[in-house]
Amino acid sequence: MRVRKIEIRNFRAHRKSVVEFADGINLIVGQNGAGKSSILEAIFASLYLGHPSFPKGYLKANARVGSGELSLTLEFEHNGKSYRITRTSQKNELLEDGRPIAEKSSDIARWVERNVYPLQVYTNALYIRQGEIEGIITNREIMEKVLRKVLGIEDYENAERNAMDVMRELRRRKESLKKLIEREVEVKENLRDAEKRFAETLRRISELRGRERALSGEVEELARRYREMKEKKDLIATLEKRAALLEKSLASERKLLGEHEKRIEELGEELKELGGKLKRLDELRPLAEEYVELGRLLKLKDELSRIEVQKSALMEKLRSLEKEISKKVELGKKLDELKKLEAETRKEYERLKERHRLYQHALTLLGEVERYRKELERAGYTVEKLEKELDEVGNSREELEMLREEISKVRERIASLSGKKTELEANMERLEGAKVCPLCRRPIDEHEEGEILEEYRAEIERIDTEITELKRKLEKMGEREAELKRLLAREPRLIRLKKTADLLREAEDKLNELGLEELERDAELFDETREKLIGLKKEIRSVRERIEELKNLEKEKKDVEASLSAIEEKKGELMKRLSDRGFQSFEEVEERLKELEKPYREFLSLKDVPKRAAAIEKKLAFERKKVEEAKNRIAELEEELEKAQKELEETRKGFSEEDFERAEKEYMEKSKSLERTRAELEGTEKLRDEITRLIEELKGNLKEIEKAESELELVEKALADMAAFREKVARLKTEEELRGLEEVQKLAGEMFSEMTEGKYQGIKLRREKKYGKEKIELKVLYAGNEVGIDFLSGGERIALGLAFRLALSLYKVGNLELLILDEPTPFLDEERRKKLVEIISGQLRRIPQVIIVSHDEELKDAADYVIRVTNAGEAKVEVESLGAY
C-alpha cells in the first residue's frame, strides 16, 4: 500500500487541508501542536473506522468545534489498483478504480483488514505512534505481543488450536460410532421381539372390532326406546312446571290489582288538599313580581357607586397624561443636539478607522519580522552572515567545476601512463632472448638487447614516479572536492533561509513606512471614539423611543376623555330609570322592599304547588291504566291455566315411571360395555402404531450401524492425518520464530550499534523459560557481555526502542510497502539524531514509502519530500521542498 493523498475537513486542528505524498521519504515538519500527527490519525481513521476494536463515537469526538461536517478522503494504491475511501457521519464509501465496492463503515474496515493490512500489523509494524517507541522494549507483554504478531507466531498457534479442535471432534465422533456399532446384537433382538408383538396386536384388534359391531346394534335399539320414554317424561315435567307457574302468576296479578286500586284512592285525597293552596298562590303572585322588579332596580345603586370610582380614577389619569405630554417639546430639542454630535463623532470615527486598519497591518508585519528573525537565529545566522555564505557557495560551484575538469585530466593521464607502462612491460618480455626486434623486426645482438631493456626500465621507473605524484595530487583534489560538495549540500537550506531574510527586510521596510508609534496613538483614540459613538447611538435611540411613548400618551388622553363622557351618560340613564318607577331615591325603594318581603316569602313556599298537583293527576292516570291492564292479564292467565291442566292429564295416560327406569338402566349398561370395548380397541391400535414405528426405527438403526462401520475407518484415517498436520505446524512455528528472531536481532543490533557509535555491539533475542512460562528475553551486548536494558540510559533506551521498531518494519519489508513514524526523535541527543538521519537515508530507503512526522528540522536532510504544517487558529499545509535528493 502506498498513500497518495488525504483530504481533511473539520478534523481536529484542520478545517480544510489536502496533503499529497510521494514515493520515498516523506517528512511532515512543524511546531508542536500544529496538527502534524492529526494527518497520520486521519489516514488511520480512514482505513479502520468501523473495525470492532476502533473506539465508538470517534468522528464526533474529533470533529472541529464550531465547524461544518467532518469528512476524510484517502487515496492510495495497492497491488496495481487505485482506491479511494470517503468517511463522514452520513456517508462511507470505498471505490476501486472508480467502482464502488463497499458502502458501510464496518464493510470498509473489514475489506482493509483482509486485503491490505490487518489492524494489528498496521499499528504494531507500520504505524509507530508518538511515545510508543520505548514501550516496546520496557514492557515485556507489549514486546511479546508485537513479536508474535509480526513474526506470524499467532497464525501458527491458531492453526494448532484449530487442528486440536478438529481432532477433539473426530475423537468424539469415533467414540460415538463405536458405541453405535456395539449395539448391533441388541438392536436385532429388539427387532424380533417387536415383530412378534406386532402379530399378536393385529389378532387382538380383529377380535375387538367384531365385538364392537355386535354391541353397537344392541345399543342403537335401546337408545331409540330410551329416547322416546325420556321425551314423554320431560314433557310431563314441563307441563307440571308450567301449570304451577301460571297459578303463581295469577295470585300475584290479583294482589297487584288490589294495590293499584288503593293507590288511586290515596292520590284523590291528596289532590283535593292542594286545591286551596293553588287559590292562595294566585293572590300572592302580583306582590312577588313587584318584589323581584324592585330588587333589580336596587342593584343599580352598586353600579352607580362603581361609576363614581371609575370617574375619579380617570380624572387622575387625565391630569398625569397632560403633565407627561408637556415634556415632548424639550425631548425634541435634545434629539436634534444629539444627532448633530453623532454626525461629528462619526466623521472622526471613519478617519480613525482607516488608521486602526493600518495599525493592525503594522502589528501583523511586526509579528512577521519577529518570526523571520527568530527563524534565522534558530538556524544560527544573521542576514550578513547568510549573504556571505551564499557568495562562498556560488564561488564553490565554479571551483568545483574547474576541479572536476582537472581531476578528469589527471585520471586520463594516469590511465595513459598505466597503458604505456603495460606496453613497455610486454615489450620487455618479448625482447628477452629474442634475435629480432619485436618492433622494427631487425636482427639485434646481446649488447643492444641489454641497452634496450635498460632504457625500458628507466622509462617504467619514470612512469611510476609520475603516477605516484598524480595519485597524491588526485587524493588532495578529492578531499577538496568532498569539502566543496559538503558546502554545496547546504545550498538548498541557505536558499530557503535567504528567502526568509528577504521577507524580513521587506517587512521591516514596510513597517518603517507606516510609522508605528503614531498609528498606535490613533488606534487607542479609535477605540475611545467607537465607544463614544456607540453611547450616542444608544442615547438617540432612547430619546426617540421616549418621544414615541409621548405620542402614544396623546392618543391615550383622548381615550380617557371619551371614557369620562361615556360614564356621565351612563349615570344619567341610571337616574332616569329610578324616576320612571316613581321613586326619588334608592332609600324609598328599600322601604317598599321591606313591606313586600313577607308576602314574597309565602309565595316562594307555595311556588311548587302547581307542579305537585300536575304530578298527582299524572300518577292517577297511570294507576287507572295499570288497573285495566291487571284485569286483562288475570283473565288471560285463568284461560291458559285451564288448557295446561287438560294437556297434562292427556300426557300422563300410558306412561309408567318403572318402565322408564328399567329402559334407562339397560341402555346405560350396554353403552358402558360398548365404550370399554372401543377404548380397548383404540389403545390396541395405538400400540400397533407404536410397534410399527419401533420396527422402522430399529431397521433404521441397523442401516446406521452399517454406515458407521464405513465412517469409522474414515475418521481413524482423518485423525492420523490431522495429528501429522499438527506436528508439522508446530515444527514450522518453531523454525519461523527462530528465523524471525535472528533476522530482527541482526537488523536491530546493527542499527543500535550504529546509533551508539559502537558502544554496544548488538542485541540478543531468545526464548527463555521462567516460572513455568516461556517468554522472549532481550539483552544488549556490551564489552563482550550480555546486559539488561536497565543498564541503558534514557536516551539509549529510546535509541534501542527505535532500532527495534525499525527492525520489525524492515523484517516485513518483503510484503510491506509503507512505514509511518510519528515524532521518532524527541528524546534523542544530537549525535543520535544524526545517526537516525543516516539510517533513514540508508536502511529505510529499502521501503518504497516512508512517512515521518517530526518538529526536528535536521530530518529534512534525509527527506525526498518535505511538507510543512503551521497553525494560526487552524492547521495549514504546504509543500516546502523536494528535499535533499
Disulfide bonds with the S-S distance in Angstrom:
none
